[in-house]
Amino acid sequence: MDNEELLEALESVANFMRGMQFDPRIPNDTKQALIERASTLDKLVQKYLE
């Protein structure tokens, strides 16, 4: 796996985590944690794309 594939995989995970916020079965505090972690992944990906 090269760097581009790794960054794409991280971006995909972040998008998946963001999408989970719409699942009504997940508690709100868990949803907030998922959103925060997705944001952290986004920043990491952006850092390596620049």
PyMOL CGO cylinders between C-alpha atoms (Angstrom):
from pymol import cmd
from pymol.cgo import CYLINDER

trace = [
    CYLINDER, 0.00, 0.00, 0.00, 1.48, 3.32, -1.03, 0.3, 1, 1, 1, 1, 1, 1,
    CYLINDER, 1.48, 3.32, -1.03, 0.91, 6.68, 0.65, 0.3, 1, 1, 1, 1, 1, 1,
    CYLINDER, 0.91, 6.68, 0.65, -1.92, 7.68, -1.69, 0.3, 1, 1, 1, 1, 1, 1,
    CYLINDER, -1.92, 7.68, -1.69, -3.82, 4.47, -0.97, 0.3, 1, 1, 1, 1, 1, 1,
    CYLINDER, -3.82, 4.47, -0.97, -3.30, 4.96, 2.75, 0.3, 1, 1, 1, 1, 1, 1,
    CYLINDER, -3.30, 4.96, 2.75, -4.59, 8.54, 2.63, 0.3, 1, 1, 1, 1, 1, 1,
    CYLINDER, -4.59, 8.54, 2.63, -7.63, 7.43, 0.62, 0.3, 1, 1, 1, 1, 1, 1,
    CYLINDER, -7.63, 7.43, 0.62, -8.34, 4.70, 3.17, 0.3, 1, 1, 1, 1, 1, 1,
    CYLINDER, -8.34, 4.70, 3.17, -8.09, 7.19, 6.05, 0.3, 1, 1, 1, 1, 1, 1,
    CYLINDER, -8.09, 7.19, 6.05, -10.40, 9.59, 4.23, 0.3, 1, 1, 1, 1, 1, 1,
    CYLINDER, -10.40, 9.59, 4.23, -12.88, 6.76, 3.67, 0.3, 1, 1, 1, 1, 1, 1,
    CYLINDER, -12.88, 6.76, 3.67, -12.82, 5.85, 7.36, 0.3, 1, 1, 1, 1, 1, 1,
    CYLINDER, -12.82, 5.85, 7.36, -13.41, 9.49, 8.31, 0.3, 1, 1, 1, 1, 1, 1,
    CYLINDER, -13.41, 9.49, 8.31, -16.40, 9.66, 5.94, 0.3, 1, 1, 1, 1, 1, 1,
    CYLINDER, -16.40, 9.66, 5.94, -17.80, 6.42, 7.38, 0.3, 1, 1, 1, 1, 1, 1,
    CYLINDER, -17.80, 6.42, 7.38, -17.46, 7.77, 10.91, 0.3, 1, 1, 1, 1, 1, 1,
    CYLINDER, -17.46, 7.77, 10.91, -19.15, 11.02, 9.91, 0.3, 1, 1, 1, 1, 1, 1,
    CYLINDER, -19.15, 11.02, 9.91, -22.01, 9.06, 8.36, 0.3, 1, 1, 1, 1, 1, 1,
    CYLINDER, -22.01, 9.06, 8.36, -22.57, 7.19, 11.62, 0.3, 1, 1, 1, 1, 1, 1,
    CYLINDER, -22.57, 7.19, 11.62, -23.83, 10.41, 13.21, 0.3, 1, 1, 1, 1, 1, 1,
    CYLINDER, -23.83, 10.41, 13.21, -27.13, 9.82, 11.43, 0.3, 1, 1, 1, 1, 1, 1,
    CYLINDER, -27.13, 9.82, 11.43, -27.70, 6.40, 13.03, 0.3, 1, 1, 1, 1, 1, 1,
    CYLINDER, -27.70, 6.40, 13.03, -30.37, 6.90, 15.70, 0.3, 1, 1, 1, 1, 1, 1,
    CYLINDER, -30.37, 6.90, 15.70, -29.15, 3.83, 17.63, 0.3, 1, 1, 1, 1, 1, 1,
    CYLINDER, -29.15, 3.83, 17.63, -25.86, 5.50, 18.53, 0.3, 1, 1, 1, 1, 1, 1,
    CYLINDER, -25.86, 5.50, 18.53, -25.84, 7.68, 21.66, 0.3, 1, 1, 1, 1, 1, 1,
    CYLINDER, -25.84, 7.68, 21.66, -25.19, 11.40, 21.17, 0.3, 1, 1, 1, 1, 1, 1,
    CYLINDER, -25.19, 11.40, 21.17, -21.92, 11.43, 23.13, 0.3, 1, 1, 1, 1, 1, 1,
    CYLINDER, -21.92, 11.43, 23.13, -20.59, 8.63, 20.94, 0.3, 1, 1, 1, 1, 1, 1,
    CYLINDER, -20.59, 8.63, 20.94, -21.68, 10.49, 17.81, 0.3, 1, 1, 1, 1, 1, 1,
    CYLINDER, -21.68, 10.49, 17.81, -19.81, 13.57, 18.97, 0.3, 1, 1, 1, 1, 1, 1,
    CYLINDER, -19.81, 13.57, 18.97, -16.67, 11.51, 19.60, 0.3, 1, 1, 1, 1, 1, 1,
    CYLINDER, -16.67, 11.51, 19.60, -16.94, 10.02, 16.09, 0.3, 1, 1, 1, 1, 1, 1,
    CYLINDER, -16.94, 10.02, 16.09, -17.26, 13.49, 14.56, 0.3, 1, 1, 1, 1, 1, 1,
    CYLINDER, -17.26, 13.49, 14.56, -14.22, 14.74, 16.48, 0.3, 1, 1, 1, 1, 1, 1,
    CYLINDER, -14.22, 14.74, 16.48, -12.10, 11.76, 15.47, 0.3, 1, 1, 1, 1, 1, 1,
    CYLINDER, -12.10, 11.76, 15.47, -13.19, 12.12, 11.83, 0.3, 1, 1, 1, 1, 1, 1,
    CYLINDER, -13.19, 12.12, 11.83, -12.07, 15.74, 11.98, 0.3, 1, 1, 1, 1, 1, 1,
    CYLINDER, -12.07, 15.74, 11.98, -8.69, 14.61, 13.34, 0.3, 1, 1, 1, 1, 1, 1,
    CYLINDER, -8.69, 14.61, 13.34, -8.34, 12.18, 10.44, 0.3, 1, 1, 1, 1, 1, 1,
    CYLINDER, -8.34, 12.18, 10.44, -9.27, 14.94, 7.97, 0.3, 1, 1, 1, 1, 1, 1,
    CYLINDER, -9.27, 14.94, 7.97, -6.54, 17.18, 9.36, 0.3, 1, 1, 1, 1, 1, 1,
    CYLINDER, -6.54, 17.18, 9.36, -3.99, 14.38, 9.13, 0.3, 1, 1, 1, 1, 1, 1,
    CYLINDER, -3.99, 14.38, 9.13, -4.90, 13.64, 5.52, 0.3, 1, 1, 1, 1, 1, 1,
    CYLINDER, -4.90, 13.64, 5.52, -4.77, 17.36, 4.62, 0.3, 1, 1, 1, 1, 1, 1,
    CYLINDER, -4.77, 17.36, 4.62, -1.34, 17.70, 6.23, 0.3, 1, 1, 1, 1, 1, 1,
    CYLINDER, -1.34, 17.70, 6.23, 0.09, 14.99, 3.97, 0.3, 1, 1, 1, 1, 1, 1,
    CYLINDER, 0.09, 14.99, 3.97, -1.67, 16.21, 0.83, 0.3, 1, 1, 1, 1, 1, 1,
    CYLINDER, -1.67, 16.21, 0.83, -0.02, 19.64, 1.08, 0.3, 1, 1, 1, 1, 1, 1,
]
cmd.load_cgo(trace, "trace")
